[in-house]
Amino acid sequence: MQNMIKNYVAKLTKEQVYSFALMHNIILSESELNFTYSFIKENYEKLFYDFDNFNIDNYQKYYSPTNFKQIKILFKEYYEKFKPLLHK
Protein backbone atom coordinates (compact mmCIF):
# COMPACT_ATOMS: atom_id res chain seq x y z
CA MET A 1 0.00 0.00 0.00
CA GLN A 2 2.78 2.43 0.94
CA ASN A 3 4.55 1.98 -2.41
CA MET A 4 1.30 2.41 -4.31
CA ILE A 5 0.62 5.73 -2.58
CA LYS A 6 4.21 6.86 -3.03
CA ASN A 7 4.06 6.09 -6.77
CA TYR A 8 0.70 7.85 -7.14
CA VAL A 9 1.95 11.01 -5.43
CA ALA A 10 5.18 10.94 -7.44
CA LYS A 11 3.16 11.07 -10.67
CA LEU A 12 0.53 13.51 -9.39
CA THR A 13 0.19 16.68 -11.47
CA LYS A 14 -1.20 20.09 -10.68
CA GLU A 15 -3.84 19.49 -13.32
CA GLN A 16 -5.04 16.40 -11.45
CA VAL A 17 -5.26 18.35 -8.20
CA TYR A 18 -7.19 21.12 -9.93
CA SER A 19 -9.55 18.64 -11.60
CA PHE A 20 -10.21 16.85 -8.31
CA ALA A 21 -11.05 20.14 -6.64
CA LEU A 22 -13.26 21.16 -9.55
CA MET A 23 -15.15 17.84 -9.34
CA HIS A 24 -16.04 18.89 -5.80
CA ASN A 25 -17.07 22.43 -6.77
CA ILE A 26 -13.87 24.01 -5.49
CA ILE A 27 -12.27 26.47 -7.88
CA LEU A 28 -8.70 26.94 -6.72
CA SER A 29 -6.84 30.13 -7.50
CA GLU A 30 -3.31 29.71 -8.83
CA SER A 31 -1.79 30.34 -5.39
CA GLU A 32 -4.24 27.91 -3.74
CA LEU A 33 -3.40 25.28 -6.35
CA ASN A 34 0.34 25.80 -5.92
CA PHE A 35 0.05 25.52 -2.15
CA THR A 36 -2.17 22.42 -2.31
CA TYR A 37 0.06 20.66 -4.82
CA SER A 38 3.23 21.42 -2.86
CA PHE A 39 1.58 20.44 0.41
CA ILE A 40 0.53 17.05 -0.96
CA LYS A 41 3.93 16.35 -2.48
CA GLU A 42 5.82 17.32 0.69
CA ASN A 43 3.46 16.08 3.42
CA TYR A 44 1.46 13.10 2.21
CA GLU A 45 3.39 10.61 4.36
CA LYS A 46 3.04 12.65 7.52
CA LEU A 47 -0.65 13.18 6.85
CA PHE A 48 -1.21 9.51 6.14
CA TYR A 49 0.80 8.10 9.03
CA ASP A 50 0.43 10.81 11.67
CA PHE A 51 -3.09 11.98 11.02
CA ASP A 52 -3.93 12.46 14.71
CA ASN A 53 -1.54 15.41 14.84
CA PHE A 54 -2.89 17.09 11.70
CA ASN A 55 -5.05 20.18 12.13
CA ILE A 56 -6.53 21.42 8.89
CA ASP A 57 -7.38 24.77 10.50
CA ASN A 58 -3.66 25.61 10.49
CA TYR A 59 -3.92 26.01 6.71
CA GLN A 60 -6.95 28.25 6.52
CA LYS A 61 -4.85 31.29 5.62
CA TYR A 62 -3.84 29.69 2.32
CA TYR A 63 -7.42 29.58 0.97
CA SER A 64 -10.32 31.88 0.39
CA PRO A 65 -13.03 31.55 3.07
CA THR A 66 -15.39 29.87 0.59
CA ASN A 67 -12.79 27.39 -0.62
CA PHE A 68 -11.58 26.60 2.88
CA LYS A 69 -15.11 25.83 4.03
CA GLN A 70 -15.58 23.43 1.10
CA ILE A 71 -12.12 21.88 1.55
CA LYS A 72 -12.79 21.26 5.22
CA ILE A 73 -16.07 19.47 4.39
CA LEU A 74 -14.34 17.41 1.68
CA PHE A 75 -11.46 16.60 4.00
CA LYS A 76 -13.83 15.31 6.67
CA GLU A 77 -15.73 13.23 4.10
CA TYR A 78 -12.54 11.59 2.81
CA TYR A 79 -11.19 11.11 6.32
CA GLU A 80 -14.30 9.11 7.23
CA LYS A 81 -14.04 7.13 4.00
CA PHE A 82 -10.38 6.21 4.44
CA LYS A 83 -10.11 6.16 8.24
CA PRO A 84 -9.49 2.38 8.32
CA LEU A 85 -6.36 2.86 6.17
CA LEU A 86 -4.84 5.66 8.26
CA HIS A 87 -2.28 4.99 10.98
CA LYS A 88 -0.94 1.83 9.35
Buried (B, 14 or more C-beta within 10 A) or exposed (E): EEEEEEEEBEEBEBEEBBEBBEEEEBEBEEEBBBBBBEBBEEEBEEBBEEEEEBEEEEBBEBBBEEBBEBBBEBBEEEEEEEEEEBEE
